[in-house]
Amino acid sequence: MPNWELKNCCRHDQVVFLACVGAFTVVILALWRTILLTPFKLITVFLHEASHAIACKLTCGQVEGMQVHANEGGVTQTRGGIYWVILPAGYIGSSFWGMIFILASTNLLTARIAAGCFIVALVVVLFIAKNWTLRGLCIGFIFFIAIIWLLQEKTTVRILRYVILFIGVMNSLFSVYDIYDDLISRRVNSSDAEKFAEVCPCCNGCGWGVIWGMISFAFLCASLYLGLVILS
């Protein structure tokens, strides 16, 4: 039975999990403004746009193209679908994928599955990408994950789980930061929250930004709790 109450926490695996999350958080914050994190930030933008695309397809719409820009922006062209589902799917969806990557890292099998699914998703997006930044990002990460996987299987370098965890932590932190930067502090007029406020006017764009930010932070907290439960 799952140890939902986390009795006798924390065992060795749980301590390693928390230590890695903490260490990755420190590294990410320390390198936040450097070029070293740019590819991982762009992957978060990719997952944001992919979440819009998935929401569009799930609501019977058509995805006409995706773009990720070097300035950490992006756009997904859609036709049809349910607009009020598609709009929040970007920010909330990228937080959700961050949680999935964090939880997948708790086990080698699930880390392999996450890596394989990620490669497949990158290959699919490669064919609907509308600019070379996104195409290059897809190709680069396909090779990066494939090399990490080969090292995991063929050598003594066992880092696949930690790479998946790093992507998850990076995605979760960047999602929360992106919501604050775009929707709360700056209130970009063309943001998803401002557009959503036009569809659901019970809150303004900043209000929806706060709500989405709370949901994203809840996903991050849930990933830590569920990760400890899985490892208990």
N, C-alpha and C positions, 0 to 999 in steps of 0.2 A: 504493500500500500504506500502511496506517496506520503512523504513526511511533510504535510502542509504546515505543521506548527514549527518546523525546523528544530525539533528537539535534538539535543547534543550537537548543535552547530558550534564550531565549524570543523569539519574533517579536513584532511590534507587537500583533497581535490577542491573543496569549497574555498579554502584559504588561497590556493593557487588561482582559482577563478577570480576571486575578488581582488587579489594582488595584481593580476594581469589587467583587469578592467581599470584599476586605479593607476597603474603604470602607464597604460595606453592613454588614459585621460590626461595625465601630466605631460606626456610626450606631445600629444595633439595640441594642447593649449600652448606649450612652449614653442612649437613650430607653426602655430596657426597662420602667421603672416609670411611664412617662407614658401618658396617654390616647391619644396619637398612634398607638401601636402596637396598641391594643386591637383594631381591625378585623382586622389581620393575624394577631394571636394567635387570634382567633376563627375565622379561615379555617383555621389549623392544626388547631384543634379539629374544625372541619367535616371536614377531610381525614382526621383520626383516625377519626371516626365513620363517614365514607363507606367507609373501609377495612374496618371491621367489617362494614358492609352488603355490600360487594363479596365479602368472604370467605364471608359467609352465603349469598349467591346462588350463588357458585361451588361450594359444597358442598350445593346443592339445598335450602337453607333458605328461609324467608320473612321479609322485612323488614317489620315492622309499623309502624315509625315511627322518626324521628330527632329529637333535640333538641340544641340548642347553647345554653348559658346564658351570661348576661352576666358571670358570675363565672369564665369560661373553663373551665367544666365542660361535660359533654355525656353523652348516653346514646343508645344505639341498641337498640330493641326488636326482637328476632329470635325466630323459632320454627323449630326444626329446624336442619339443617345440622350440621357437625362442630365441636363446641364447642372442641376444642383447636387448631383452625385459626382460628376466629373470634376468640378471646381475644387472641392476640399480634398479630393483623393490624392493630389500631389504632395502636400505637406504631411497629411496624416499617413498616407501610404508609405512615404519614405521613412517615417518613424517606425511604422509597422515592419518594414523590411529590415531596419536596423535591429529590432527585437528578434526577428527570425534568425538573422546571422549570429547574434549573440547566443541564442539558445542552441543553434546548430553546432556551435563550437564546443559544446559540453561533451560531445561524443565524436569519435573519429568517423563512424559510419555516417552520422548526420552531417558532419563537416564535408565528407566526400559528396553526399547528395546535394548539399548546398552549392558546393563548387561546380558540380556537374550541371545543375539547373542554371546557375549563373552564367556559365559558358554558353549554354543553349540560348538563354535570353539575349546574350550579347550577339550571338550569331543571327538571331531573328531580327534584332534591331538594326544590325549592320545593313540589312536589305531595305529598310524603310527610312534610314538616316538621310537627312536632306543637306547635311554639311559635312566637311571633312574633319572638323573637330570631333564630332560624334563618331564618325567612322574610325578615325585614328584611335579614339578612346576605346572603342569596342575591340579593335584589333590588338591594341596594346595590352588590355586586360585579359583577353583570351589567351595570349601567349604567357602573360604573367601567371595567371592561375594554373595554366597547363604545366609550366615549369615547376611551380611550387608542388603541384600534384605529383609530378614525376620524381622530384626530390624526396617526397614523402614515401613513395612506393619503392624506389630503387636505391636509396642511400640511407644513411643514418641521420639525415637532416629532417627531423619530424616537426615541421612548422605549419602544416596545413591548418590545423585547428586554430593556431594563434593568428594566422593571416585572416581567417574568416572572422575571428573575434575582433581583430583590429578594424576590419571593414564595418562590422556591426557597431562598434563603439563610435567610430568616426561618423557613421551615418546618423546615429542617434543624436550625438552632440551637434552636428552640423544642422540637422533638421530643426532642433530647438533654437539654435542661434539664428538660422535663416528666417524662422517665423518672427522672432523678436526684431531682427534687423529690417526685414521687408514690411512687416505688417503692424508692428507696434511702435518702434522708435521712429521709423522714417515714413510709414504709411504711404507706400508707393501707390499712386492713383490707378495704375493699370494692374495691380496685384490681383491674385485670385480672391483674396478676402474682400476687396472693394467690389469686385464683380459679383461675388456671392451676396454681399449686402444689398445689391440691387435686386437679386432674386428673393432673398429672405431679409427684408428690411427691419426685422425686430432688433437687430444689432447693426452698428456701423462696421466699417472694415476693421478698425482697431479692436472692437469688441469681439469679432469673429477671430481675429488674430490671437487674442488672449485665450479664447476657448480652445482653438486648435493647438496653441502652445501648451496648455494644460493637458490636453489629450496626448501630445507628443511626449511630454515629461512623464506622464503616467505609463506610456509604453516603455520608457527607459527604466523606470522603477520596477515595472512588472517583469522585464527581462532579467533584472538582477535577482528578484525574488524567485521566479520560476527556475532560473539557472541554479540557484542554491537548492531548490526542491529536487530538481533532476539529479544533482550530484550528491544528495543526502543518502 
